[in-house]
Amino acid sequence: MNDFDSRQHVLQACRSHDVKFIRLWFTDILGMLKSVAITIEELEHALADGISFDGSSIEGFARRDEADMIAVPDPATFQILPWRPREQAVARMFCDVMAPDGKPFEGDPRWVLKRTVERAGDSGYTFYVSPEIEFFYFKDAKDPEPLDQGGYFDLTPLDGGSDLRRETVLTLEDMGIGVALSHHEGAPSQHEMDLRYTDALTMADAVMTFRLVVKEVAMRHGVYATFMPKPLRDQNGSAMHLQQSLFRGERNVFFDGGDSLQISKGARHYMAGLLYHAPEMMLITNQWVNSYKRLVPGYEAPTHSTWSPRNHADLVRVPEGRPGLEEATRIEYRAPDPACNPYLMFAAVLAAGLAGIEGEYPLPAPLERSVAELSSDEVRDRGLGELPSSLDEAIERFEGSDLMRRTLGEHVCDTLVANKKLEWSEYRSQVSRYELDRYLPQL
């Protein structure tokens, strides 16, 4: 379908569904969803020429001077919002952000992913992903009080969020977003939904929609949903484990039936790229101060650049393949959390994997035991690289990365670093409850 036909399809859909308002969505550099609403009377103009807005709104907290930008709706992303009224309905479209001269704005995260995916396409690859997204339901936003004390895969009455998950899945499916499965996770009131495999750009749009739908459904029931990486002190944090694969046409590049793990040589180089570049990607995959409260020993979260076919605490895992399902061969990357910017995260992960393939990075031996079970001497002797343990360390590793600067561009890198240095500075000046409880009585 050409651009004209796509625009006509959107206009016809709006007439058929009595759409009055259209929300034009785009994402700031931190992964926060931004929106401007137009009426149906402005839609034809918006589809043809875009809508002007203040471009500084996508710089996150480190805003610069105002700069005019243009939000150009992508007709392929048109969807009716199921939770809005059926009469004079509301629809949404994701937008690409353009400069006034019509060129893509280099600070637009969606453009960064598009550019990286196109580069993979030049080598014949299509990048498919399926994120496993974890989150919490709490009674309100002021205090993390769980709705239940359920555990992994628990059923009612221990699972207090089953009806919320069911309504969320149905809403997502109404919007064309497939959910492979949903269940209670390991911590009280923690839940997981796995989105069905699709290409990276479609999935990044889906993740942004997913986060909004989860919160909208929860809010309608008087509950607060959060994607905060570590809201509960003595429980597992929330991750966004990324299942991924590369295809050439209909062939899964990661599959090799003659290999003991059924993964190809290219897949091993790809994994090596993820392991090698993981520390410099952490500012993208784990961008908040709170992200590093999750990445500590004992909570099934990675702390070193290790891989394994079995251990669920390693950075990279190779899920066991099933006979006859070549297309299901995949690699799981376990660092990201659900509060990241999915456009930048997918772009960074893909770039790291491609660097491994193109540079034929050697894959180290898998780890048969958890890092926590190894002595410091064993960790040193095996050369197991430690991941950044704080936002400050992640900023430092990111700033020194040529790969991230080439992949994300100067504008995104500089703006993100400015944002994160501001966040770290504010965090360092805080006095926590822990410090007051420990030091005030005795110092």
C-alpha positions in Angstrom: 0.0 0.0 0.0 1.5 3.3 -1.1 1.5 6.5 1.1 -1.6 7.9 -0.5 -3.6 4.7 -0.1 -2.4 4.4 3.5 -3.7 7.9 4.3 -7.0 7.2 2.6 -7.4 4.0 4.6 -6.9 6.0 7.8 -9.5 8.6 6.8 -12.0 5.9 5.8 -11.4 4.1 9.1 -12.1 7.3 11.1 -15.3 7.9 9.2 -16.4 4.2 9.8 -15.7 4.3 13.5 -17.0 7.9 14.2 -13.5 9.0 15.3 -13.5 12.6 16.5 -10.0 12.9 18.1 -6.7 11.5 17.0 -3.7 11.4 19.4 -0.4 11.7 17.7 2.2 9.9 19.8 6.0 10.1 19.9 8.6 9.3 22.4 11.1 11.5 24.3 14.7 10.4 24.7 14.0 8.7 28.1 11.2 6.6 26.6 8.3 8.7 28.0 5.2 8.8 25.7 4.3 12.3 24.4 1.1 13.2 22.7 -0.7 15.9 20.8 -4.4 15.6 20.0 -6.0 16.8 16.8 -9.6 16.6 15.6 -10.8 14.7 12.6 -11.0 18.0 10.7 -7.2 18.4 10.9 -6.4 14.8 10.1 -5.9 15.0 6.3 -3.6 18.0 6.7 -1.6 16.1 9.5 -1.2 13.0 7.3 0.1 15.1 4.4 2.2 17.7 6.1 2.6 16.7 9.8 1.9 18.9 12.9 4.4 21.4 14.3 5.4 21.2 17.9 8.1 22.3 20.4 10.9 19.9 19.8 12.5 20.5 23.1 9.8 18.3 24.6 11.6 15.2 23.5 14.9 16.1 25.3 13.7 14.7 28.6 14.5 16.7 31.7 17.6 18.4 30.2 15.6 20.6 27.9 17.3 23.1 25.7 15.8 26.2 24.0 12.6 25.6 22.1 13.0 24.3 18.5 10.2 23.8 16.0 9.8 20.2 14.9 7.2 18.3 12.9 5.4 15.2 14.0 4.5 13.1 10.9 1.9 10.4 11.6 2.7 6.8 10.5 -0.6 5.5 9.0 0.5 1.9 9.6 0.2 2.5 13.3 -3.4 3.7 13.3 -5.6 2.1 16.0 -8.8 3.0 17.9 -8.2 3.3 21.7 -10.7 0.7 23.1 -11.0 2.4 26.5 -12.4 5.7 25.0 -16.1 6.3 24.1 -17.4 4.4 21.1 -19.3 7.5 19.9 -16.9 10.2 18.8 -14.1 7.7 19.4 -10.4 8.4 19.9 -7.6 6.9 17.8 -3.9 7.0 17.9 -0.9 7.0 15.5 2.8 7.0 16.2 4.8 9.7 14.6 8.2 10.2 13.1 9.8 13.5 14.1 11.1 15.6 11.3 13.1 18.9 11.2 11.4 21.8 9.4 13.5 21.0 6.3 11.8 17.6 6.1 14.8 15.6 7.2 14.5 13.1 10.1 15.3 14.7 13.4 18.5 13.0 14.8 17.1 13.1 18.3 14.0 11.0 17.5 14.4 7.6 19.2 12.1 6.0 16.6 14.4 7.3 13.8 17.4 5.8 15.6 15.8 2.4 15.6 14.7 2.7 12.0 18.2 3.6 10.9 19.7 0.6 12.8 17.1 -1.8 11.4 17.8 -0.5 7.9 21.5 -1.1 8.4 20.8 -4.7 9.4 18.6 -4.9 6.3 21.5 -3.9 4.1 23.2 -7.1 5.3 20.0 -9.1 4.5 18.8 -9.4 8.1 15.4 -8.9 9.7 15.5 -8.4 13.4 12.7 -10.1 15.4 12.1 -9.6 19.1 9.7 -10.7 21.8 10.0 -9.0 25.2 9.0 -10.6 28.4 7.8 -7.5 30.4 7.5 -7.6 34.2 5.6 -5.0 36.3 3.9 -4.5 39.7 0.4 -3.7 40.8 0.2 -1.6 44.0 -2.8 -0.2 45.9 -1.6 3.4 45.1 1.3 5.4 43.8 2.4 6.7 47.2 3.5 3.5 48.9 4.4 0.1 47.3 1.7 -2.0 49.1 1.1 -5.2 47.1 -2.3 -6.5 46.2 -1.4 -10.1 46.9 1.3 -12.4 48.3 1.4 -14.7 45.3 4.5 -16.2 43.8 5.6 -17.6 40.4 2.7 -18.9 38.3 0.4 -18.8 41.3 -3.4 -19.0 40.6 -6.2 -17.4 42.5 -6.8 -16.6 45.4 -3.0 -15.8 45.7 -3.0 -14.0 42.4 -4.8 -10.7 43.0 -4.1 -9.4 39.5 -5.5 -12.1 37.3 -8.6 -10.1 36.2 -6.5 -7.0 35.6 -4.2 -9.1 33.4 -7.1 -10.6 31.5 -8.6 -7.2 30.7 -5.2 -5.9 29.7 -4.7 -8.8 27.3 -8.1 -8.3 25.7 -7.5 -4.6 25.3 -4.1 -5.1 23.7 -5.6 -7.7 21.3 -8.2 -5.1 20.3 -5.3 -2.9 19.3 -3.6 -5.6 17.2 -0.9 -6.4 19.8 -0.5 -10.1 20.4 0.2 -11.5 23.8 1.8 -14.9 23.9 1.2 -15.5 27.7 0.7 -13.8 31.0 1.2 -14.9 34.6 2.0 -14.0 38.1 5.8 -13.5 38.7 8.0 -14.3 41.6 7.5 -11.3 43.9 4.2 -10.3 45.6 1.9 -8.5 43.2 4.5 -8.8 40.3 3.3 -9.9 36.9 4.6 -10.7 33.5 3.3 -10.5 29.9 5.2 -11.8 26.9 4.4 -10.0 23.6 4.2 -12.1 20.5 7.3 -12.1 18.2 7.4 -9.3 15.5 9.9 -7.0 13.9 11.7 -4.6 16.1 10.0 -1.3 15.0 6.5 -2.7 15.3 7.5 -4.1 18.7 8.9 -0.9 20.0 5.6 0.8 19.2 3.8 -2.1 20.9 5.9 -1.8 24.1 5.0 1.9 24.4 1.3 1.0 23.9 1.6 -1.9 26.3 2.9 0.3 29.1 0.1 2.8 28.7 -2.6 0.1 28.5 -1.4 -1.7 31.6 -1.6 1.6 33.5 -5.0 2.6 32.0 -6.6 -0.7 32.9 -5.1 -0.6 36.5 -6.3 3.0 37.0 -9.9 2.1 35.9 -9.9 -0.4 38.8 -8.4 1.9 41.4 -5.0 0.2 41.2 -1.5 1.6 40.4 0.7 -0.2 37.9 4.4 0.5 37.8 7.4 -0.5 35.6 9.8 0.8 38.2 12.7 -1.7 38.1 13.0 -2.3 41.9 10.1 -1.1 44.0 10.4 -3.7 46.8 13.6 -4.0 48.8 13.8 -7.8 49.5 12.1 -9.0 46.3 13.1 -9.6 42.7 13.0 -6.5 40.5 11.2 -6.2 37.2 13.0 -7.1 34.0 12.3 -6.9 30.3 14.0 -10.0 29.1 14.5 -9.8 25.3 14.0 -12.9 23.1 15.6 -12.1 19.7 16.5 -13.7 16.4 17.8 -12.7 13.0 16.2 -14.0 9.8 17.2 -13.9 6.1 13.9 -14.3 4.4 12.3 -17.3 5.9 15.5 -18.8 7.3 16.5 -18.3 11.0 20.1 -17.3 10.9 20.6 -18.4 14.5 19.7 -22.1 13.8 22.1 -24.9 13.2 20.7 -28.4 13.6 24.2 -29.9 13.8 25.2 -27.8 16.9 24.8 -29.2 20.4 22.7 -26.2 21.3 21.2 -25.9 17.8 22.7 -22.4 17.4 24.8 -21.3 14.5 28.3 -19.9 14.3 26.7 -16.5 13.5 24.5 -16.8 16.6 27.6 -17.4 18.7 29.3 -14.3 17.3 26.1 -12.3 17.9 26.1 -13.5 21.6 29.7 -12.6 21.9 28.9 -9.1 20.7 26.2 -8.8 23.4 28.6 -9.9 26.1 31.4 -7.7 25.0 29.4 -4.5 24.5 27.0 -5.0 27.5 28.7 -2.6 29.9 28.6 0.3 27.5 24.9 -0.4 26.6 23.8 -0.4 30.3 22.9 3.3 30.1 20.4 2.4 27.4 19.1 -1.0 28.8 19.1 0.2 32.5 18.9 4.0 32.4 17.6 4.9 36.0 19.3 5.1 39.4 16.8 2.5 40.6 17.7 0.1 37.7 20.9 -0.8 39.6 19.1 -1.8 42.7 17.7 -4.8 40.7 21.1 -5.9 39.3 22.5 -7.3 42.5 23.4 -10.9 43.4 20.7 -13.2 44.7 17.7 -11.9 42.7 18.0 -13.7 39.4 19.5 -10.7 37.7 22.8 -10.5 35.8 25.8 -8.9 37.4 28.6 -10.1 35.0 29.0 -10.6 31.2 28.2 -14.4 31.2 26.1 -16.8 29.3 24.5 -20.2 29.8 21.9 -22.5 28.3 20.3 -23.0 31.7 21.2 -20.5 34.4 18.5 -17.7 34.7 20.9 -15.3 36.4 23.3 -15.0 33.4 23.3 -12.0 31.1 22.7 -14.1 27.9 20.8 -17.4 27.8 20.1 -19.8 25.0 16.6 -21.3 25.5 16.4 -24.9 24.7 15.2 -25.6 21.2 12.3 -27.9 20.3 12.7 -30.5 17.4 11.2 -29.3 14.2 10.8 -25.6 15.3 13.8 -24.0 13.6 12.1 -20.7 13.5 11.9 -20.7 17.3 15.7 -20.7 17.9 16.5 -17.5 19.7 18.8 -15.7 22.1 17.6 -14.2 25.4 19.2 -11.0 26.7 18.4 -10.4 30.4 19.8 -7.0 31.3 17.1 -4.6 30.2 14.4 -3.5 32.5 10.8 -2.4 31.6 11.5 1.3 32.2 14.0 1.7 29.3 13.3 3.4 26.0 12.5 0.4 23.7 13.5 2.2 20.5 17.0 2.9 21.8 17.3 -0.4 23.6 16.5 -2.5 20.5 18.8 -0.4 18.4 21.7 -0.8 20.9 21.2 -4.5 21.3 21.0 -5.1 17.5 24.1 -3.0 16.9 26.1 -4.9 19.5 25.0 -8.3 18.0 25.9 -7.2 14.5 29.3 -6.0 15.7 29.9 -9.5 17.0 29.0 -11.0 13.7 30.9 -8.6 11.6 34.0 -8.7 13.8 33.6 -12.5 14.4 34.0 -12.0 18.1 34.9 -15.3 19.9 32.3 -16.6 22.3 33.7 -17.5 25.8 32.8 -20.8 27.4 29.4 -20.9 29.0 29.1 -20.6 32.8 27.9 -23.9 34.4 27.4 -22.4 37.8 26.0 -19.1 39.0 28.5 -16.3 39.4 27.5 -16.0 43.0 28.8 -19.6 43.6 32.3 -18.7 42.3 35.1 -17.3 44.4 36.7 -13.9 43.5 39.7 -15.8 42.2 37.6 -17.9 39.9 35.8 -14.9 38.6 39.2 -13.2 37.9 40.8 -16.3 36.3 37.9 -16.8 34.0 37.9 -13.1 33.0 34.3 -12.6 33.8 33.6 -8.9 33.2 31.5 -7.2 35.8 28.6 -5.0 34.7 28.3 -1.5 35.9 26.8 -1.5 39.4 25.5 2.1 39.4 24.2 4.8 37.1 27.5 6.7 37.5 29.5 3.7 36.2 27.1 3.2 33.4 27.5 6.8 32.3 31.2 6.5 32.3 31.2 3.3 30.2 28.6 4.7 27.8 30.6 7.9 27.2 33.6 5.9 26.1 31.7 3.8 23.6 32.3 4.3 19.9 29.7 1.8 19.0 26.9 3.5 20.9 27.9 6.9 19.5 27.8 5.5 15.9 24.5 3.7 16.6 22.6 6.4 18.4 24.2 9.5 17.0 25.9 12.5 18.6 22.6 14.3 19.5 21.1 11.3 21.4 24.3 10.4 23.2 25.0 14.0 24.3 21.4 14.6 25.4 21.1 11.3 27.2 24.4 11.8 29.1 23.3 15.3 30.1 20.0 13.8 31.4 21.7 11.0 33.3 24.4 13.2 34.9 21.6 15.5 36.2 19.8 12.5 37.6 22.9 11.1 39.3 23.8 14.5 40.7 20.3 14.8 42.2 20.4 11.3 43.6 23.8 11.8 45.3 22.5 14.8 47.3 19.6 12.8 48.8 19.6 11.5 52.3 17.9 8.1 52.4 15.8 6.4 55.1 18.6 3.8 55.3 21.2 6.5 56.3 18.9 8.1 58.8 18.1 4.7 60.5 21.7 3.5 60.5 23.7 6.7 61.3 21.6 9.2 63.1 21.3 7.3 66.4 25.0 6.7 66.7 26.9 9.5 64.9 
